[in-house]
Each structure stands twice: as C-alpha cells, then as structure tokens.
Amino acid sequence: SAADHPLVQSMGHIDPLPISLSRGVIRSAALVITTDSGVRHMAAALGRKSVVLYGPTSQILSKTYHGQETPISAHLPCQPCVKSVCPLKHNRCMSDIKPERVLHAALQQ
C-alpha cells in the first residue's frame, strides 16, 4: 500500500500509547493524519501540520483555531451525531472518506 513507506509511521500499534511518547512522536512529525481526538489537539498545540478526519464529530464544535489543519468530512446529513457507535449502523461518516482524498490533503499540506 502507499502507506507502506519508511517515512510513514503509525501510532496505532502501541495500545495504550503513553502521552509522553505521543507528544514525542507528534513533535517529530512533519504531518499528522488523525481523527478528531486528543492527537489532533496535541498536534495543534505543538504547531504541527495536520489532516483531520471528522466522522461523528464536528470541526465547529471542537475548533482549535490551528491554521495548519486541513479538515476532511464526508458531509452526510446525519453528521455530526457525536455518537461513539453509529445509530444508523452504517458508519459512512468515516468509510465514505476515501484514501485518495486524505492523500491529496496531505500532499497539499
């Protein structure tokens, strides 16, 4: 896959990732691709460029005013539901965000 590259690192393989290690990884990153999570807010605090995937959450409800953040959303009528489990049982708010769109946003950053 395109993500199988030595310059692409996932933080998802360590569970739970200690916050100090998260901070160090994010600080050394040229770009952070994340969901609307604590990682997003840490990237903003550390001034890192980021691409943020908004599924059930809303950029408006959790604005960071970080100028180097590119938001991506599927723009569905059911968004934002702010639920941890999709009440409509389809999870399209995340699955409709195509990898090519994320790659394009990352390359623009």
ZIUR-V955447 format. One record per backbone hydrogen bond with DSSP energy under -0.5 kcal/mol. CO is the residue of the C=O (numbers start at 0). NH is the residue of the N-H. If there is no record, write none. Layout:
{{CO:NH} {CO:NH}}
//
This chain:
{{0:3} {2:4} {4:7} {6:8} {10:13} {12:14} {15:17} {17:21} {18:22} {19:23} {20:24} {21:25} {22:26} {23:27} {24:28} {25:28} {29:48} {31:33} {31:50} {33:52} {34:36} {36:40} {37:41} {38:42} {39:43} {40:44} {41:45} {42:47} {43:46} {48:31} {49:69} {50:33} {50:52} {51:53} {51:71} {52:35} {52:54} {53:73} {55:81} {57:61} {59:62} {64:66} {65:68} {67:49} {68:70} {69:51} {71:53} {75:78} {85:88} {90:93} {90:94} {91:95} {93:96} {95:97} {97:100} {97:101} {98:102} {99:103} {100:104} {101:105} {102:106} {103:107} {104:108}}
//
